[in-house]
């Protein structure tokens, strides 16, 4: 279901990211190259032979300029930061996100839990419910009124216990 992003996928990844830019950060080819050089996981989500979405994850210790990634880096010795998971509209509600998460989480374990952020102001109720249902817990909130995110970690370790 997950396969590495290849150069032939770049234009498609950029177009899909642009369709959801209101909930993601913008990305051009230079930014995609920057992310791919640092990511520990850069995957296309495939369904029945078609590209359905993509995922980017980061391990600790890389020079990645994400504020949220840095927050986790300053507090935990080991984790896997889920930067973005994007599904094309036509592939949503098929369980693909759950399957992609299961694959990613299986490769991490309790000593290297998945971490991520979810918008709480304005709220992304569907994402908050999805992550709570998978066992993610809020470890902090950052931002201001009108733009605030919950920093979440797959349950199993408390803030500060990893470093």
N, C-alpha and C positions, 0 to 999 in steps of 0.2 A: 504494500500500500504506500509506503514511503520510499522514495528513491532520491538520490542526490540531484540537486538542481544542476543542470548542464547549460553551457553557453547558448544552446538552441532554445532554452526556456526563458532567457533573460527578458526579451521583449514582452512575453506573456506575463511574467511576474510583475514587471513594471506597470503594465496595463491593469492588471488585477489590483495591485496596490493603489493605483490612482482611483479606481472605482470606489475604494473604501477609505480614501484619504481623510475624510472627515473624522474617522475614528483611529487612524494610523498616522504616523509621520510620513511626510512626503519623501519620495525616493526617485532619483534619476539614476542613470547608468553608473555615474561616478559613486553615488551613495551605495548602490547595490554592490559594486566592486569592493568598496570599503567594508561593508557588512560581511560579504562572502569571505574576505581575507581573514576575518576575525572569528567567524561563527564556528562552533564545534558541530553544529547540525544545520544544514541548509537543504531542505527536502521539498520535493513536489509531492503532494498528496494525489495519488491516482485512484480512479474508480472506473472499473470496467474499461481499462485501456485509455481513459481520457484524463487530462489534467484537470483536477477539481480544486486545487488550492496549493498553498505553500506554507512552510514553517521555517522560522529561523530561531536557533537557540545558541546560547553563549555559555561557556565554562568560565570559572573565575580565572583571573590573572591575565586577561587580555586588555589591550588598550582600546576600550570601547567607550564612546562618549555619551552613552545613555545615562541620564541622571538616576533612573531607577536601578539600572544595572550596578552603578557605582554604590548606591545605597546598600544593596545586598553584599557587594564586594567588601565594604567596610565593616560588615557585621558577621559574615559567615565565612568559614574556611572553605567550604565546598558546597556547591549548588549547581543547578542548571537553569539559567535564565531563559524563559520563553519570551522572546522579543515580540514575535507576531505569529499568529496563525490566521490565515485568510482563506475563506472558501468562496468560490464563485456562487452567486445566487442560485443557480440551477442545481447545485449539489448540496444545498443546505437542507437540514431536516432528514438526512439519510443515515445519521449516526457516524459520519466520517470524522467529525471532530473528536468524538469519543474514542474511536479506534486509533486515530493519530495520537491522542494523549496517552492511551494505553501503551502504544509502542514506545513513545518517548519516556514515559514513567518507568517502564520495565527496564530501561537501560540506565536508570539512575539509582534507585534504591534509597533506603532510609538515610544513608550517610551523604547522599548527594541529591536532596529533594529538588523538585522543580519549584521555581519561583516565577512570579509574574506580577503584573499590575492590572487592575480593573477600575474603570471610571465609576466613582460614587457620586460625583457632582459635576456635571449631570449624571444621574445614575444609569448604569447599563444593567438593568434588572436581570435580563436573560443570562448575561455572562456571570454575574454574581451568583445566581442560582446554579448554573452549570458547574462553576468551580466549587461551590459549597458542597454540591452533590458528589463531587469527586474527592472530597476530603481536604480541600484547600482552606486555610484559615488566614484571617487578616492578622498581620504582624505590625502594621503601621499604616498611617494615612499621611499623605503629603500633598501639598498644594494649598490653594486658597479657595474662598467661596467662588463658585462658578466653574472651577477646574480643580478637582481633587480626585486622587486615585487611592485605592486600597492596595497596599503591597501585600501580596499573598504568598504563602509557602505551603507546599504539600505537608500535611500534618505529620509530626514525628519528631521535631526538634524545636526548641524554643529560641527566641532571639538571644543572641550572644553566646549560646552554648557551643557554636561551631567556630568561634574565633572572634 
